[in-house]
Amino acid sequence: MDGCERMKNRKGRVKVQKKVQKNNFFSNPWRIAFLTVIALIIGAFLFIGSRIFTSRTTYDPSQPKVELKGEPAVQIKMKKEQVNRLVTYYFKDFINDSDVDLHFVLENNALVQGTFPILGHNTKFYLYFEPYVINDGNVQLRAKELSIGTLNVPISAVMNYMTHSIDFPNWIDVDSKQNMITLHLDQFALKNGMSVKANKINLIDDQISFDLYLPK
């Protein structure tokens, strides 16, 4: 056998060995399972990442505002405990349709508590807001502190996750860039047609009041 034939045989054996190695790799169930797990982990990170780092809003600024007629029909004064019961009841309408565990509580601050996915585990978070009544009678909740164990997670990440997980009403504007939630009460009406305007929110002294307006 001359040198050329030996070279051809050697190349042929190399090709056969590579083909056998390739077939052996994909015929190993453990390797296939490993690749599947890696693919699932990457997919989960991409899915969660899209919810954390991209903003979403259901607020419609073009929605017509409610026109208030004359003087308020009545002024309602409430305590934090009363507001908490009212908010808990109202939240059921859109929280129960989502897969997120979220609660809103008024204490010395407005507190949103829930769970946040980190490395495949749901971790509890506590997001504290300072509430303000602005000139048009709407309410702004300005995020000031986030507690999520010892982890350093930006407030915007949790707020982005909230907007992707909950279908907020179109009069609630969650602005993750400004770390702020605005309740556009001038775009909201009760089922009986009455309108609401915030008058005062003082959580330290437990003084909360709203004006109610009759339908126009």
C-alpha positions as CSV (number, residue, x, y, z in Angstrom):
1,M,0.0,0.0,0.0
2,D,1.5,3.3,-1.1
3,G,1.5,6.6,0.9
4,C,-1.6,8.0,-0.8
5,E,-3.7,5.0,0.0
6,R,-2.6,5.1,3.7
7,M,-3.5,8.8,3.9
8,K,-7.0,8.2,2.5
9,N,-7.6,5.3,4.9
10,R,-6.5,7.5,7.8
11,K,-8.8,10.3,6.8
12,G,-11.7,7.8,6.4
13,R,-11.1,6.4,9.9
14,V,-11.1,10.0,11.4
15,K,-14.4,10.8,9.7
16,V,-16.0,7.6,11.0
17,Q,-14.7,8.3,14.6
18,K,-16.1,11.8,14.5
19,K,-19.5,10.5,13.3
20,V,-19.6,7.9,16.0
21,Q,-18.7,10.4,18.7
22,K,-21.4,12.7,17.5
23,N,-24.0,9.9,17.5
24,N,-22.8,8.8,21.0
25,F,-23.3,12.4,22.3
26,F,-26.9,12.7,21.3
27,S,-27.7,9.1,22.2
28,N,-26.7,9.7,25.8
29,P,-30.0,10.5,27.7
30,W,-28.1,12.3,30.5
31,R,-26.6,14.8,28.1
32,I,-29.9,15.4,26.4
33,A,-31.5,16.0,29.8
34,F,-28.7,18.4,30.8
35,L,-29.1,20.4,27.6
36,T,-32.9,20.5,28.2
37,V,-32.5,21.8,31.7
38,I,-30.0,24.5,30.5
39,A,-32.4,25.5,27.8
40,L,-35.3,25.8,30.3
41,I,-33.1,27.9,32.7
42,I,-32.1,30.2,29.9
43,G,-35.7,30.5,28.8
44,A,-36.9,31.3,32.3
45,F,-34.2,34.0,32.7
46,L,-35.2,35.6,29.4
47,F,-38.9,35.5,30.4
48,I,-38.3,37.0,33.9
49,G,-35.8,39.5,32.4
50,S,-38.4,40.8,30.0
51,R,-40.7,41.4,32.9
52,I,-38.1,43.1,35.0
53,F,-36.3,45.3,32.5
54,T,-39.1,46.4,30.2
55,S,-41.9,48.8,31.2
56,R,-45.5,48.3,30.5
57,T,-48.5,50.5,31.2
58,T,-52.3,50.1,30.9
59,Y,-52.9,53.8,31.6
60,D,-54.6,55.7,28.8
61,P,-53.9,59.4,29.0
62,S,-56.4,60.1,26.3
63,Q,-59.3,58.7,28.4
64,P,-61.8,61.5,29.0
65,K,-61.8,63.1,32.5
66,V,-64.8,63.1,34.7
67,E,-66.4,66.5,34.9
68,L,-67.2,67.6,38.5
69,K,-70.4,69.4,39.0
70,G,-70.5,72.2,41.5
71,E,-69.6,71.7,45.1
72,P,-69.0,68.2,46.5
73,A,-72.1,66.4,47.7
74,V,-70.3,65.1,50.8
75,Q,-66.9,64.9,52.3
76,I,-65.9,61.5,53.6
77,K,-63.3,61.2,56.4
78,M,-61.7,57.8,56.9
79,K,-59.1,56.1,59.0
80,K,-56.2,54.0,57.6
81,E,-57.9,50.8,58.7
82,Q,-61.1,51.7,56.8
83,V,-59.1,52.5,53.6
84,N,-57.2,49.2,53.9
85,R,-60.5,47.2,54.0
86,L,-61.8,49.2,51.0
87,V,-58.6,48.7,49.0
88,T,-58.4,45.0,49.8
89,Y,-61.9,44.5,48.6
90,Y,-61.3,46.5,45.4
91,F,-58.0,44.8,44.6
92,K,-59.7,41.4,44.4
93,D,-61.2,42.3,41.1
94,F,-57.9,42.4,39.3
95,I,-55.4,40.7,41.6
96,N,-57.3,37.3,41.6
97,D,-56.9,37.1,37.8
98,S,-53.1,37.3,38.0
99,D,-50.5,34.9,39.3
100,V,-48.9,37.4,41.7
101,D,-49.3,37.7,45.4
102,L,-49.7,41.4,46.1
103,H,-51.1,43.4,49.0
104,F,-51.6,47.1,49.6
105,V,-51.5,48.4,53.2
106,L,-51.6,51.9,54.7
107,E,-49.4,52.3,57.7
108,N,-47.1,55.3,58.4
109,N,-46.4,54.9,54.7
110,A,-48.2,53.3,51.9
111,L,-46.9,49.7,51.6
112,V,-47.0,47.3,48.8
113,Q,-45.9,43.8,49.7
114,G,-45.7,40.7,47.6
115,T,-43.3,38.2,46.0
116,F,-40.6,38.7,43.4
117,P,-38.9,35.9,41.4
118,I,-35.2,35.7,41.9
119,L,-33.1,32.7,40.7
120,G,-36.2,30.5,40.5
121,H,-37.5,31.4,43.9
122,N,-40.3,33.8,45.0
123,T,-38.7,36.3,47.4
124,K,-40.8,38.6,49.6
125,F,-40.5,42.3,49.0
126,Y,-41.8,45.4,50.8
127,L,-42.1,48.5,48.7
128,Y,-42.7,51.7,50.6
129,F,-44.4,54.8,49.1
130,E,-45.1,58.3,50.3
131,P,-48.6,59.4,49.2
132,Y,-49.4,62.9,48.0
133,V,-52.6,64.7,47.0
134,I,-51.8,66.8,43.9
135,N,-53.6,69.9,42.7
136,D,-56.1,68.2,40.5
137,G,-57.3,65.9,43.4
138,N,-55.5,62.9,42.1
139,V,-53.1,60.8,44.3
140,Q,-49.4,60.1,43.7
141,L,-47.6,57.3,45.4
142,R,-43.8,58.0,45.2
143,A,-41.6,55.0,46.0
144,K,-38.9,55.8,48.5
145,E,-37.6,52.4,49.8
146,L,-37.5,48.8,48.8
147,S,-36.8,45.9,51.2
148,I,-36.1,42.5,49.6
149,G,-33.8,40.8,52.1
150,T,-30.2,41.5,51.7
151,L,-30.4,41.8,47.9
152,N,-29.7,45.0,46.0
153,V,-32.7,45.1,43.6
154,P,-33.7,48.5,42.0
155,I,-37.2,49.7,42.7
156,S,-37.9,50.0,38.9
157,A,-37.3,46.2,38.5
158,V,-40.1,45.4,41.0
159,M,-42.4,48.0,39.6
160,N,-41.8,46.6,36.0
161,Y,-42.6,43.2,37.3
162,M,-45.8,44.4,38.8
163,T,-47.0,46.0,35.6
164,H,-46.4,42.8,33.6
165,S,-48.0,40.6,36.2
166,I,-51.2,42.7,37.0
167,D,-53.7,44.1,34.6
168,F,-54.1,47.5,36.4
169,P,-57.2,49.6,35.5
170,N,-56.6,52.2,32.8
171,W,-56.8,55.1,35.4
172,I,-53.8,53.8,37.4
173,D,-50.5,54.9,35.9
174,V,-47.4,52.9,37.1
175,D,-44.3,54.8,36.0
176,S,-41.3,52.6,36.7
177,K,-38.9,55.2,35.3
178,Q,-40.0,57.8,37.9
179,N,-40.7,55.2,40.6
180,M,-44.2,56.5,41.0
181,I,-47.8,55.4,40.8
182,T,-50.5,57.9,40.0
183,L,-54.2,57.3,40.8
184,H,-56.0,59.4,38.2
185,L,-59.3,59.8,40.2
186,D,-60.4,62.3,37.6
187,Q,-60.7,59.4,35.2
188,F,-62.5,57.1,37.6
189,A,-66.2,57.0,38.6
190,L,-68.1,54.7,41.0
191,K,-70.7,52.3,39.6
192,N,-73.5,54.8,40.6
193,G,-71.8,57.5,38.6
194,M,-70.4,59.5,41.5
195,S,-66.9,60.9,41.2
196,V,-64.1,61.0,43.7
197,K,-61.6,63.7,44.5
198,A,-58.8,63.4,47.1
199,N,-58.8,66.1,49.7
200,K,-56.2,65.1,52.3
201,I,-53.9,62.2,53.2
202,N,-52.0,62.4,56.5
203,L,-51.0,58.9,57.5
204,I,-49.1,60.0,60.6
205,D,-52.2,61.6,62.1
206,D,-54.5,59.1,60.5
207,Q,-56.5,61.7,58.6
208,I,-57.8,60.8,55.1
209,S,-60.6,62.6,53.4
210,F,-62.2,62.5,49.9
211,D,-64.9,64.6,48.3
212,L,-67.8,62.9,46.5
213,Y,-69.5,64.5,43.6
214,L,-72.9,63.6,42.2
215,P,-73.2,62.5,38.6
216,K,-73.5,65.4,36.1
